């Protein structure tokens, strides 16, 4: 099979993996020789949480797989075209795209061929050749295989900026039913080993000479959950995320809406979940990690264990807790400002800095291009106080959150590199 056709198949097969943002790695000095960079803004198809487009070659080593996970398009019994790169082909392809300024790095995953150990050896060898033989200093994210030998995962961390192991589904029972060859406790054990090595490497950098400290996945580890393939509600999904962040020090949990596949198992739903559900989970995830919200607070804005799809979870919480508002932008503590709908974490820091010098007015918020229609019912400024009874109005939700048709928007597509 010609290389172009392999790329068509294996780049398309990789589109179901959402976990390829490239933030959080260390800077490498390209003046010391080598090629590639971890800096700059990309032009391809990987999107960071802040909206930046990161240029990664996102591809599978192969879409052949000995496992038969019911939700996977590349499962053993799936009737799809199969392809496989050799290690050298993938190395040369990565270098070729970099030299043509198509990419800044590589996101590499794979189906399981022969055995987990054999597959992991191939993945690691791609990264090793890029780093050691070609001096590649760009970003590398490797999707690791939890059943592989611990020493192989340790080698992967020497070359990769980020490692990830997919938790796959939010509930262990679902994984046992839909992917019986995968072991949920084994996945967590592999995550725990990676966390230990990442922390050891960080500690070594603090206590030893930086150049002599061992390198291990400086951008940390992440994981991905498929949403909508089982009966897990949003409370279960986010509860699993809370435990993963606390127990394994993950940098990110990615949420990927289930996509119906041909000849699907009867255990799977016939339709995909609304795309906006995935978006709301990401918003809730942000509130958990950066805004001081607890899981139960976030879920209080929804019904029946599900987030409200019509409005973002911070606004849903505010509408349920109108007695906590309005908040004085010139006096309120940071913790309360972070709970005002329409105020982001960076904006709150800017407001806290600015109010040390003078009282903030509505015009100051307008200059920051903040959504005043959403903000002002919940906020007091030096020249504004919400008119009496506004926060008690039954139609306040409609006033601050007009329908935008977000749920009807299409999922961003991966750009072709051909």
N, C-alpha and C positions, 0 to 999 in steps of 0.2 A: 504494500500500500504506500502511495506517495505521501511525503511529509505534509503537504497541504491538506490532504484528506484527513490524515490523522489529527491535525490541528482543528479542523472543522468539528470532528466528532468529540474530541476530548475537551475542547474549550466549551462547547455547548453542554457537555455532560457536567461541567464544573459549575454551571450557573445556579444550581440548587443550593450551593454552599454560600451562606451569607457572611460568614465570619472572616472577612479579609480586609478590614480596615488596618492601616499601617501606622497608627499613632503610637507613640510611647517608646521608641527605640533609642539607642544611644547614637551620638554623632561619631562618624569615623573620618579621619583626616585623609582626604584623597590626595593631598600633596605628597604623601609617602609612597605614592604609586598605586597602581590598580585602577579599576574602573567602577562606575556606579556611584550612587549617592542615596542617602536616606532623607535628603532635604528636598524642598521644592514642591510644586503642585503638579499633579499628574493630568493626563488627558484621556485616560481610559475609563475603566468601568468599576473601580472599587471606591465606595463612598464612606468617608470617615463620619463620625457622629456629628461633627460640626458642619457637615455639608461639603467639605472639600472632596474633590475627585482625585483619587490616588491611582497612579498608573502602575498596576501590577499585571503581569501575565498570570492569569488565573486559569489553571489547567489541571487535568488529571494525568498521572503517569499512565494509567489505563482505566478503562471503564469496565473491564472484565472483573468478575467477582465470584468467589466461591460461596459467599453468603447469600441468603435469599430473604432479605428483609422486605416485608410486604409493601412498605411505603416507598421503596427506592426504585427509581427507573432503571438502575444498573444492576438490579438483583440477578441472581444466577439464572432464573427462569424467564427473565424479560427478553422479549424479542426485539432487541435493538442492535444497530450496527456496533461492532466492537472494534477497538483499536488499542494499540500500545506503543508508547515511545520507548526506544532504548534510552539508557542513561545519557549516552553521548549526544543523541538527537536532541534531548530536552535541554541539555547544557548549551549546545550550539544555538538552539532556537532562542533561549533566554538572552544570550550574548548578542545575537543578531538583532533582536527587537530593541535591546538597550542601545546598541550603537546607532540604530535608526531613530532614536529618541521616542520610541513608542511607549516604553515602560520605565519604571524606576525600581522594579523588583519583581519577585516571584512569589505566588501563592500556589503551593503544590499539595495536592491530595491524591488519593488513589483508591481504586477498588482493591480487594484482597486477592492476590494471585499466589498460588501454591500454598502459602502460609503467611500468618502475620509477620513472622521474623523475616522471611524472604522479601516481602513487600517493603518492610521498614528499612531493610538494608539498601534496597534500590533508592528509596526516597533520600536516605542519608547520603548516599553516594553522589546524588545530583548536587546536593548542597556542598559536600566536601570538594568536589571538582571545581565548582564555581568559586569557592573561597580560596582553596589552596593552589590550584593550578592556574586559575585565571585572575586571581586577585579581585574578585567581584566584591564591592563594598556596599552594594545596594541592599534593599530590604528583602529578607527571606522569611516567609511564614510557612511552616510545615504542619500539615495535618497528620498527627501521629496516631498510631494504632495501639490501643490499650493492651491488647493481648501480646504485643511484642515484648521481647526480653528487656528488662530494665536497662541493661547496658546499651542497647540500641537507642532507647529514648534519651539516655545520658549523652550519647554521641550526637544525637540530633540537636540537643541544646547547645552544643559547642559551635554549631554553624548557623543556627536559626536565630532571628531576632525574636520571633514569637512562635510558640508551640500551641497547638490546640488539640483537644480530644472531644469529640461530640458526645454529649450526654444523650442525644437523640430525642428522647421523649421525656416529658415532665414527671411521669409516674413509672416506677419500676415494674408494676404489673403490666402496663401497656407495652413496655419493651420486651418483656417475657413473652407476651402474646404475639406481637408483630415482628419481633426480631429475636427468635429463640436462641440463635447462635451467639448473641451478644450478652454480656454479663454486666449488669449495672454495678454490683459491688466491685468488680474488676476495674471498671472505668473509674470509679472513685479512688481506688487504690493507686492507679496510675496517676491521677490528678494529685494525690497527696505526695507521691514521690517527686513529681515535678515541682510542686510548691516547695518542698524541702530543699531541692537543689537550687532553685531560684533564690531562696532566702540565704542559702549558704554562699552563693556567688555575691550577693549584695553585701553580706557581712564581710566577706573577704576584701571587697573594694574599700570598705570603711576602715579596715584594720591593717591592710597590707598596701604595698606600693601598687598603685592603680594598674600599671603596665604588667605586673606580675600576677595580678588576681585572675582566677579562672573565669572564663566567660560562659554564661549559661542563660540563654533566652532573656536578654535584657528587657525586652518589651513584655515579658510575662506570658501567661497562658490565658486562653479563652475557650469558650465552648459554644455550642449551638443547640437549640431545642426546636423541634418541629411542632408547630402550633396548629391544632385543628385535625390532626390525624387520629386522635383518640378523644375520649370524653372529658379530658381534663379542662376545668374552667380556668379563668384568669387568676383566681385566687391560688389554685394549685400550681399554675405556671410560675407566678411571681414568688410563691412560697418556696419552690424549688430553687429559684434564683437567689433568694435571700440566704438559703442554706449553702449554696455553692460559693457565694461571695465570702461568707463568714468562714466556711470550712476550708476553702482551697485557695483563697487569695486571688481569685480570677480578676483579670482586667476588664473583661467584657463577657456578658452572656448575650448571644445573638438569638433573635427570634425569627424563624422562617415559616411563613404560612404554608400549610400542606398544599401541594399541587396534585390533583388527580392524575393518575398515570394509566396507560393502556392495560387492559386485562387485570385490573386491580382486584385485590382480595375483597371478599364480601365483608371482611372485618373493618374495612376502611369506609369513610363517608363518601358519598357519590359526588360531592361538590366541595370546592375550596372554601375556607372561611373568608369573610369579608377582608379585603386588604387593609382596611382601616383598623382592624383588630390588631394586626401586627404593629401598626403605628402607635396605637394606644399603649401597647405593652412596652414599647421603647420609651414612651413618655413617662410611664409609671416607673420604669427601671431607673430613669434619670432622677425622679423624685426620691426614690429610695437611696440612691448613692450620693446625691449632691445637694438635696434640699431638706434633709432632716425629717422626711416623712416615714412613718411606719407602715407596714403592710396593711394593718387593719384600718388605718386612716385613709389610705388610698382606696381600699375596697368599699369603704363607707359611701363613696360617691357613686357606686354602681348598684346593681340589683342581682340577687341570685348568684353571687360569685363571679359575675362578669363586669368588666369595666363598661362605662357608658360610651358607646361608639359615637354619639353625637357631639360630644364636647371633650376637651382634654381633661385628664384626671385631676389637675390642680383646680381648674374651674369647677369641676364637679364637687370637689371637697369644699370649696369656698361657698358654693350655693347651698350645701348642706350645713354650713357653719356660719351663717350670716351674722350671728351675734358677735363674731370675732372681728367684725369690720364696722366702720372704715378704719384703716390704719394710717397714722400720721407719718408721712414720708420723712419728716424732719426730726422725729423723736423715736419712732419704733425701733426695737432691736433688730439686728440682722435676721434672726430666726423668724420673726414675723413678716418682715419684708419679703423673704423668700417664699412666703405662702400667698402673696398677692398675685392673682391671675395676671399674666402679661409681663411680669418682672422675672428676668432670667438671673442666674447667679452672677454673671459678669456685670450686668447692669446694676444689680444691688450693690456690688462693691464700688462701682463708680458713684452711685448716689451717696453711699456712706462717706466717701472721700470728699465729695463736693459739699455736703451739708456742714462740714466742719468750718467752711469759709463763709457761707451765707445760707439764708433760708431758701429752700427750693420751691419754685412756682410751677404752674402747669406748663408754661412756655419752656421751662428747662426739660420737662419730660418730652415735649413735642420735638425739641431739637435733637433728642436722642432717638427720634423716630420710633417711639413706643406706641402701642395700640391704645390710644387714649379712650376710645369708646369702651374698651374692655377694662381699662385700668380705673378710670375716674369714679365709677360707682363704689369701688372698694378702697379708695385712697383719699387722704386729706393732704392738701398742699397749703402753702402760705396764702394762696388766693382762691382756694377751692375747698368746698365741703359738699358732699353729696346732698342733694335736696331731701328734705324730710320724707320718709316713707319709700324712697327709691329701693333700698335694700329689701323691703318687705313686699315689693310688687311680685305678683304671680308670674308676670311675663318677663322678669329680669333676665332669665336665660336667653330668651329670644333677642333681647336688647343688646346683650354683650357677646352673643355667639351666633350671629346669623349663619345660616347654612351655606357651606362653601362647596359642597359637592366633592369633598375629598375622597369619599369612599368610591366614587366613580372613576377616579384617576387610575391610569394604568401603572403597573409596576415598571420602574426604570429598567431598560434593557441593557444587556451587556453589549458593548461595542465590538465589532469584528476587528481582528487584527490582520485580516487577509487583504 
